[in-house]
Amino acid sequence: MNVVSEEKRRVFHALDAARGLAALVVVLYHIPGSFRGTYFGSGYLAVDFFFGLSGFVLAHAYLERLGTGRMTLREFAVARLIRLYPLYALSLAVLLAILAVMAATGLPLPWSPIALAGKLPFAVAMLPSPTLDIEAYLYAFNIPAWSILFELAVNLLFALVARPLRHARTRWGLIAVSGAILALQIRTQHDLGGDTWHTLAAGVPRVCFSFFVGVQIHEWLRHRHAGTSLHPLWSVPALGVLLACLCGPDRHWLVLASIFLVFPALIATLALGDVPGGIAGRALRRLGVLSYAVYMLHGPMLMIWATWFAAPGWPAATRVAGLAVLLAAVVAASWLADVWVDAPVRARLGRWARARAGRRTAPVRASA
């Protein structure tokens, strides 16, 4: 029986809270500017923060096990797919239901039947869809899902190089190379890339830099600040700084400062702290749990909102109220998805994966 230490069981509530708040900002960022105004111009930087968080959390959970051979690449890949696929599949099912209702009520569909038939098999397999659209989104059915592709790709790289990645020289080499390419890309193109076929290559240094910075932060804290903790109130200004970066104007200096300086400092600070107690703290913890559901489901929810409820002519006060209702609906839908779909499905798949792993490692009895 595997015994997991208390350190490995540790939950980073402040990091989860930051992920939840950043997911809400992504929702607001994807709302048309005619409704949200000029706010949240840098909301797309939440993805870079997510990549950094992922590097930290996966290093905490898997680096030692992968690096020492106690976990195989296959087991790791299965664990990541179990974590990521159920809500992705749910978001795709919701989108298809929306398209069916649109077709039944005579509303024009975003794609022709031929285009839908061509994209759907790729979408079901969680692969980028071929497209002739001008926008050329990798995941036309749920555009934000592009980051999940990059997440899985960098996770695979992480597992493949886990043994040398335990040494600082390897980590800093990956950080230096990807960081130099990313900085040059930001300065010359001002396009972080990743969500379309046109910018697919540009997304590689973007995910690699933030992810491996997150890994490095974990290893630095593990070796130099093990057992150190900050007062929970430290998380309050840290979360405020994160929101300030994500809600700021879309400027070169803010992009560079956020990715290369602010986000790494926030990850280190929040990893050492916790959220305050009380109702606010409980709400932040719950929002952290729901963050992935919010990220995956907000695309279909926005499509419902834009198709049947949004009206560009709304006065300012009505728009603000409408945005508040939309955010509440996204959070409520995410909670239902977590309770009724994600948690039970992942639990069942986890039991299946452990049973399969047990059968593979069970000793073979000699025949009579």
N, C-alpha and C positions, 0 to 999 in steps of 0.2 A: 504493500500500500504506500502511495506517495504521501509524504508529510510535507505540507507547505508551511513555511515559517510565517510568523506574524508579520515580519517585514514584507514578505511577498504578498500577504493578504491586504496590505495597507491600501486604503482608498484615499486618493488625493482630492478631497472635497473641493478645495479652492480652485484647483485646476479644472475640475468638472464644472464648477459654477461659471468659470471663465468661458469654457466651451459652450455652455448653455446660452450665456449672454451673447456671445459671438454668433451663435446660430440664429438668434432673434434678429441681430443686425443684418445677417444675410437675407432674411425674409424681407426686411424693410428695403434693403439695397435693390432687390429684384422687383420691387413695385415701381411702376412707371413714374418718371419724374413729375408728371402732371399731378400726381397725388401726394408724393412725399416731398416735393420741392427740391432744393439743392442740398439737403442734408444727406448724410451717409454716403458721401462721394467716394470714400475710401473703404466702403464696406467689403469690397472684394478681397481686402487684405486679411479678412477673417480666415480664408483658406490657408494662407501662409502660417497663421497662428495655429490652425488645426494640425498642419503638417509637423510643426515643432512639438506640439503636445503629443502627437502620435509617436514621434521618436522617443520622447521621454518615457511614455507609458509602456511602449513595447520593450524598451531597454530594461525597464524595471521588471516586467513580467517574463521576458523570454531570453534576454541576452546570455545570461549564465547557462541556462538550460540548452540553448542552441550551441553556444560556444564550447560546452563540455560534452556534447553528444547525448545529453539526457533527453533531448527532444529532437526528433527527426524533422527534416524539411517537409515531409508529407504531413506529419502531425500538425506542424505549424500552419501549413497552407490550409488544411481542413479547419483549424481553429479560426483562422481569419475569415474564411468563406462563411462559416457558421455565424460569425459576428456581423458580417456585412450584407450577406445576400437576402435574408428574410425581409427586411424593411425595403430593400431595393425592389424585390419582387412585389411587395405590397404596393409600393408607389406606382409600379408599372400596371398592376391590376386596376388601381383606382383611375389611372389615366385612360386605360382602355374602356372602363365603364363610362367615363366622361365622354369619350368619343362616340360611344354607342348611343348615349342620350342625345348628343348633338345631332347625330345622323337621324335618330328617330323623330326629332322635333324640327328637322329641316334646316338646321344651322349649318353653315359651310364648315367643312373640316380643314384643318391646317395642311393635310397631305391627301394626295389622291389614293384610291384603293391600292393601286400598284405600288406606290411608294410605301404605304403602310405594310403591305405584304413583304416587301423587300427589307424593311427595317426591323420588323418584329422578331424574326429568328435571332438576329444579333442582340437585340435588346434583352430577350429572354436569357441568352447566354451571358449577359452582362458584358458584352463586347461593344466597341464603337460601331455605329451603324454607317454603312456606305450612304453617301448622299450626293445629290446634284444641287442642293440648295446653296444659295449664295453665302449664307451664314456658315454653312458647313460645320454645324455643331457635331461633336462626337456622339453625344447622347441627345438626340432631338426630342425624345419623349420626356426626358427629365434632365435638362441642361446641367444642373449642378452635379449630376452623377459623374461628370468627367473627373472630378477630384478623387472619386473612389477608384477609378482605373489607375491613376497615378499612385494612390495609396497602396493598392495591391502590388503594383510594380516595385515600388521602393521597399515594401515589406519583403518581397521575394529577394531583392538585392541584400537587404538586411540579414535575412536568414542564410543566404549563400556565403556571406563574408563575416558571419558572426564570430568565428574563431579569431581571425586577425583583428576584427573590430573591437575586441576586448583590449587592444593596445592603443594608447593615445596617438601614436604616430599614424596609424591607419585612419583613425577618426579625423584627425586634423588635416590629413591629406585630402580626404573626400570633401571636407568643409572648405578648404582653401581653393580647390579646383572649381567646385560648383559655385562657390561664392564669387570668385573672380568673373566667371562667365555670366552669372546672374547680374552682378553690378554693371558690367559692360552692357548687357542687354537692356537694363533699366535706363541707363544713361543715353543709349543710342536709339532705342526703339520705344521706350516707355510702354512696353507691352509685356507683362509677366507671362502671358500665354498659358496654353493648356486646354482651353475649352473647345477649340475648333481644330479641324484637320490642318488649317493653315498655320496654327501656332502650336502644334503638337510637340515639335522638337523643343520649342522655347519653354515648355513646361517641365522639362527634365531637370535643368539646374534649379528651377524654382522649388520643386519638391525635395530634391536631394539636399540642398543647402539647409533648409529649415528642419528637415527630418533628422539629419545627422548632427545638427546643432543641438536638437533635443536629446539625442543619445549622449552627446558629450556632456551636457548639463547634468544628466542623470548620473553619469559616471563620476563627474567632479563632485557632486553633492554626496554621492555614496562613499567616496574615499576620504573627503575632507570635512564633510559636515554631517556625518552619520549621527543620528540622535539629536541634531539641532532642530529647534522649532521656533517659529515666530508667533507672536500673539495674534489671535484671529483677526483683530482689528486691522492688522497690516493688509489683509486682503481687500479691505474696502477701498483705500486709495489705489491699490494695484488694479482692481477692477475698473475704477474710474479712469485710470490712464489708458487701459485697454479700450474702453468705450470712446475716449477722446480720439484715439488713433483711428478707430474704425468709422467715426462720425465726421472726421475732418475732411478738408478739401482734397481733391485728387491732385497731389503735387509730387514732383520728383523727390524733393527733400523729405517729405513725410513717408513716402514709400521706402526710401533707403534707410531712414532712421528707424522706422518701425521694424522692418525685417532684420536689419543687421544689429540693432542696438536694443530697442525697446522690448520687442517680443522675447528675446532670450532673457533679458533681465526680469521680465514679468513671470516667465515660466519658472525661473529659479526662485523668485520670491514666493510665488503661490505654492510651489512644491514644498516649501518649508512651513507654510501656514495652513490655516483652516478657515472656514467661513464662521462668522459670529453665530451665536445661538439665537433662539427665538424664532418667530414666524418667518422673518426675512431669511435667516440661515436655512431653515427647512425648505423654504421655497427655492432658494438657490441650489440646494442639494438635489431637489427633485428636478429642477430645470436641467441640471447637469446630466441626470439619468436620461432625460428625454431629448438631449441635444441631437443625437443622430437621427431620431425619428423626426424632429423638427426640420432638420436639414433635408431629409429625403422626401418628406411629405409636403413641404411647402410649395413645391413646383405645381403639383396637381391642384392643391388648394388655391393657389393664385390663379390657375386657369379657370376654376369654378367661379372665383370672385370676379375676374375680368370678363367672363362670358355672360354672367347672369346678374351681377350685382353692381359693378362699378359704373359710375357715370361721370365722365370728365367735367361736366358742368356743375358738380357739387360745390357749394360754398366751402370756404376754408374750414369752418367749424365742423361741418358735416364730414369732410374728408378726414379730419383728425379722429372723429368718432368712428368712422368706417375703418380706419387703420387699426384702432384699438380693438374693434370687434374682430377684425381679421386675425390679429395676433392671438387673441383669446381663442378663436376657432382653431388655429393651427396648433396651439399648445394642447387644447382639449382633444383634438384628433390624434395628436402624438401620444397623449396619455392613454387613450383607448387602444392605439396600435401597440404600445408597449405592453399593456396588461393583457390584451386578448390575443395578440399575434406574436410579437417579437419574443417576449420572455418565455412563453410556453413552447414555441417552435424551437428556439435555441436550446432550451433545456432538453427537449426530446432529441434534437440532433446531437447535442453533447453526449447524452447517454449512448446513442447509437455509435458515435465516434469512439468513445471509450471502450465499448464492447468490441468493436472491430479491432482496436489496438490490442486489447487483451487477447483476442483469438490469435493475432499474428505473433504475439510474444509468448503464448502458452507453450510449455515443453511438449514435445511430441512423444507419445508413449510408444514403447517398443511393441511390435506386434508379437502375438503369441507364437 
